[in-house]
């Protein structure tokens, strides 16, 4: 199960740390099929070329999501990585802390519930979600189940098809205004006291949430699905045409919405969704977000940085 030293990289998920620094997870393309391994990268756009890339390895981890936790009076800024098995790394200048979400992942035991999909920092807490209706909240350095009201529902009562409920993204403005989305058009909202299941308006798989305000929540999904709304007034389809591409994520930059998709990057303006004409073809843009006046988008082979004037396509150092 050896890996070749010189391997190209496929990037899977990432998080903007600042307008010049980006944190991402990658897998080695020549990895043996029975080997699980993730390499975590930091890219610094302001550094000299020889000092732009740093990495550390997580052998045995398949990292699928990352997030940034801002500094507070007691702890420094740090980035969190979540593996599909529920392993969590908290990485900062002060060191590394490893945690495990009990019950998450597939360990072939009675308590294992399924793979994880997303980690988010909301308010002053970390949240994570996954397959089989899993939701967890980190409180006092301990992960606890947070899915009462979701896990108690049978799959057939949530959707028109009795399939297992897979939760794919969780996001919120604060801890009393949290949304979660997943398979078969599933959307739920947490109001600070309990979860409420919203009536589904699509059977598309919903991949990503972007929250502009309490009243303006966006959701991206399969086959070109874009929903807009909120828990009080409901959601409506902005775009629900059958497309060959899936929409994964949404961000607002300079009063325009950008969409990360399986076949590239899209711009949404005046109700129309058009593909952005990038200098090169970029596919599988999973993560897109803004940070301090900069738009970041992570493709499978390139990192994109946009300052409002110039699109910069960044080759991964191992893909040159």
C-alpha positions in Angstrom: 0.0 0.0 0.0 2.8 2.4 -0.8 2.1 5.8 -2.4 4.4 7.3 -5.0 6.3 10.3 -3.7 5.4 12.4 -6.7 1.6 12.3 -7.0 -0.8 14.7 -8.5 -3.6 15.9 -6.2 -7.4 16.1 -6.4 -8.8 18.7 -4.1 -12.1 17.9 -2.3 -13.1 20.7 0.1 -11.7 23.9 1.5 -12.1 27.0 3.6 -11.0 30.6 3.1 -9.0 31.8 6.1 -8.4 35.3 4.9 -8.3 37.3 1.6 -4.8 35.7 0.9 -4.9 32.4 2.7 -6.9 29.3 1.8 -7.0 25.9 3.6 -7.9 22.7 1.6 -8.1 19.0 1.7 -6.6 16.8 -1.0 -6.2 13.2 -2.0 -3.3 11.6 -3.9 -4.3 10.5 -7.4 -2.0 7.5 -7.3 -3.2 6.2 -4.0 -3.8 2.5 -3.8 -7.5 1.7 -3.8 -7.4 0.1 -0.4 -5.5 3.0 1.3 -7.3 6.0 3.0 -5.2 9.1 3.2 -5.7 12.9 3.2 -3.2 15.7 2.8 -4.2 19.1 4.2 -2.8 22.1 2.4 -2.4 25.8 3.3 -2.0 28.2 0.4 -0.7 31.8 1.0 -1.2 34.0 -2.0 0.9 36.8 -0.5 4.0 34.7 0.1 6.9 34.2 -2.4 6.4 31.2 -4.7 8.7 28.9 -2.7 6.8 29.7 0.5 3.2 29.6 -0.7 2.3 26.0 0.1 2.4 24.0 3.3 0.9 20.7 4.2 0.4 18.1 6.9 -0.9 14.5 6.5 -3.8 12.7 8.0 -3.2 9.0 7.2 -6.3 6.8 7.7 -8.6 9.8 7.3 -11.0 10.6 4.4 -11.6 14.3 5.1 -14.8 15.6 3.5 -15.4 19.0 5.0 -13.5 21.9 6.6 -14.4 25.1 8.4 -12.8 28.2 10.1 -13.3 29.1 13.7 -12.4 32.7 14.4 -10.2 33.7 17.3 -11.7 34.5 20.6 -10.2 35.8 23.9 -9.3 32.3 25.1 -8.4 30.4 21.9 -6.6 31.3 18.7 -8.1 31.1 15.2 -8.2 27.5 14.0 -9.5 25.4 11.2 -11.5 22.2 11.6 -11.5 19.1 9.4 -14.1 16.4 9.5 -13.6 12.9 8.1 -16.4 10.7 6.8 -15.9 8.5 9.8 -16.5 11.3 12.3 -12.9 12.2 13.1 -12.3 15.9 13.8 -9.0 17.8 13.7 -8.7 21.2 15.2 -5.6 22.8 13.7 -4.1 26.1 14.9 -0.8 27.9 15.7 -1.2 26.5 19.2 -1.1 22.9 18.0 -3.4 20.1 16.9 -6.3 18.5 18.8 -8.0 15.3 17.6 -11.6 14.4 18.5 -14.1 11.7 17.6 -17.8 12.0 17.2 -19.3 9.0 18.9 -21.7 7.1 16.7 -20.5 8.7 13.4 -19.1 6.7 10.6 -19.3 3.0 9.6 -17.5 0.9 12.1 -19.8 -2.1 11.7 -21.1 -1.8 15.3 -24.6 -1.2 16.5 -23.9 2.4 17.3 -22.4 3.4 14.0 -24.9 5.5 12.0 -23.2 6.3 8.7 -20.7 8.6 7.0 -20.5 12.3 7.9 -20.8 15.1 5.3 -20.3 18.6 6.7 -18.8 20.6 9.6 -19.8 24.2 10.3 -19.1 26.9 12.9 -22.3 28.6 13.8 -22.4 31.2 16.6 -19.8 30.0 19.0 -20.3 26.3 18.5 -19.4 23.6 16.0 -22.0 21.5 14.2 -21.8 18.4 12.0 -24.2 16.4 9.9 -24.2 13.2 7.9 -26.1 10.3 6.5 -29.0 8.6 8.2 -30.2 11.9 9.7 -27.2 12.5 11.8 -26.7 16.0 13.5 -24.2 16.7 16.2 -23.2 19.8 18.2 -20.0 20.3 20.1 -20.5 21.6 23.6 -17.8 22.0 26.2 -15.3 20.1 24.0 -17.8 17.2 23.7 -19.9 16.1 20.6 -23.5 15.4 21.4 -26.4 14.4 19.2 -28.5 17.3 18.0 -31.0 15.5 15.8 -34.1 15.0 18.0 -37.0 16.0 15.8 -35.2 14.8 12.7 -34.1 11.3 13.6 -37.6 10.6 15.1 -39.2 11.0 11.8 -39.6 8.0 9.5 -38.1 8.5 6.0 -41.5 8.0 4.4 -43.0 10.9 6.4 -40.3 13.2 5.3 -40.2 12.6 1.5 -42.3 11.1 -1.2 -39.9 8.2 -1.4 -39.1 6.0 1.5 -35.3 6.3 1.3 -32.7 6.9 4.0 -32.5 10.5 5.0 -29.0 11.9 4.1 -28.1 15.3 5.5 -25.5 17.1 3.4 -25.2 20.7 4.6 -25.9 22.6 7.8 -25.6 26.4 8.1 -26.9 29.3 10.2 -26.6 32.9 11.1 -26.7 32.0 14.8 -27.6 29.2 17.1 -31.3 30.0 17.0 -31.5 30.2 13.2 -30.0 27.0 11.7 -30.9 25.3 8.4 -30.1 21.8 7.3 -30.6 20.2 3.8 -30.2 16.8 2.2 -31.6 14.1 0.0 -35.0 14.3 -1.7 -35.4 18.0 -1.2 -35.2 17.8 2.5 -35.0 21.1 4.4 -35.3 21.6 8.2 -35.0 24.6 10.5 -33.9 25.0 14.1 -35.3 28.0 16.0 -33.3 27.6 19.2 -35.8 25.2 20.7 -36.6 22.5 18.2 -36.3 21.3 14.6 -39.2 21.8 12.2 -39.4 20.0 8.9 -40.3 22.2 6.0 -42.6 21.0 3.2 -40.4 19.7 0.3 -40.9 21.6 -3.0 -38.4 19.5 -5.0 -37.1 15.9 -5.0 -33.6 17.2 -6.0 -30.7 16.4 -3.7 -29.8 19.6 -1.9 -26.0 20.1 -1.5 -25.3 23.6 -0.2 -26.8 26.5 1.9 -25.9 30.2 1.7 -27.5 32.7 4.1 -27.6 36.3 3.1 -30.0 37.3 5.9 -32.7 35.9 8.1 -35.2 36.4 5.3 -33.0 35.4 2.4 -31.7 31.9 2.4 -30.3 30.2 -0.7 -30.0 26.4 -1.4 -28.1 24.7 -4.3 -29.0 21.3 -5.5 -28.7 18.6 -8.2 -29.7 19.1 -11.8 -29.4 22.9 -11.6 -31.7 23.4 -8.7 -31.6 26.8 -6.9 -34.1 27.6 -4.1 -34.7 30.8 -2.2 -36.7 31.6 0.9 -36.8 31.1 4.7 -38.4 29.0 7.4 -41.3 31.4 7.9 -42.4 32.1 4.4 -41.2 28.9 2.8 -38.9 28.3 -0.2 -39.5 28.7 -4.0 -37.5 27.5 -7.0 -35.5 30.2 -8.6 -34.0 27.7 -11.0 -35.2 24.1 -11.4 -34.4 23.2 -14.9 -33.1 19.8 -15.7 -29.4 20.4 -16.3 -26.6 18.0 -16.8 -24.7 19.7 -13.9 -25.2 19.8 -10.2 -25.0 23.0 -8.1 -23.0 22.6 -4.9 -22.5 25.9 -3.3 -23.5 29.6 -3.5 -21.8 32.9 -2.4 -22.5 36.6 -2.7 -19.7 38.8 -4.1 -20.2 42.5 -4.9 -24.0 42.1 -5.0 -23.9 39.2 -7.4 -24.4 35.5 -6.7 -21.8 32.9 -7.8 -22.5 29.2 -7.9 -20.0 26.4 -7.7 -21.0 23.5 -9.9 -19.9 20.1 -11.2 -19.1 21.6 -14.6 -17.6 25.0 -13.5 -18.6 28.4 -12.1 -21.9 30.2 -12.7 -23.1 33.8 -12.1 -26.7 34.6 -11.2 -27.8 38.1 -12.2 -31.3 39.5 -12.7 -32.8 36.1 -12.5 -30.6 34.6 -15.1 -27.9 31.9 -14.4 -25.0 32.1 -16.8 -21.7 30.3 -16.9 -18.6 32.4 -16.0 -16.1 32.6 -18.8 -12.9 31.6 -16.9 -9.5 31.6 -18.6 -9.5 27.7 -18.4 -12.0 25.0 -17.9 -12.5 24.2 -14.2 -14.7 21.4 -13.0 -16.1 20.1 -9.7 -16.2 23.4 -7.8 -17.3 22.2 -4.5 -16.6 25.2 -2.2 -17.2 28.8 -2.9 -17.1 31.7 -0.4 -16.0 35.3 0.1 -13.5 36.7 2.6 -12.6 40.3 3.1 -13.4 41.4 -0.5 -12.1 38.3 -2.2 -14.0 35.4 -3.8 -12.5 32.0 -3.4 -13.6 28.9 -5.3 -12.1 25.4 -5.1 -12.1 23.1 -8.1 -10.9 19.6 -8.2 -7.6 20.6 -9.8 -7.3 24.4 -9.4 -8.0 27.0 -6.7 -9.7 30.2 -8.0 -9.2 33.7 -6.5 -11.1 36.7 -7.7 -10.6 40.3 -6.5 -13.4 41.8 -8.5 -11.2 42.6 -11.4 -9.0 39.6 -12.2 -9.6 35.9 -12.1 -6.5 34.1 -10.8 -6.4 30.3 -11.5 -3.9 28.8 -9.1 -2.3 25.5 -10.0 -1.8 23.2 -7.1 2.0 22.8 -6.5 1.8 19.1 -7.0 -0.2 19.4 -10.2 2.4 21.5 -12.1 
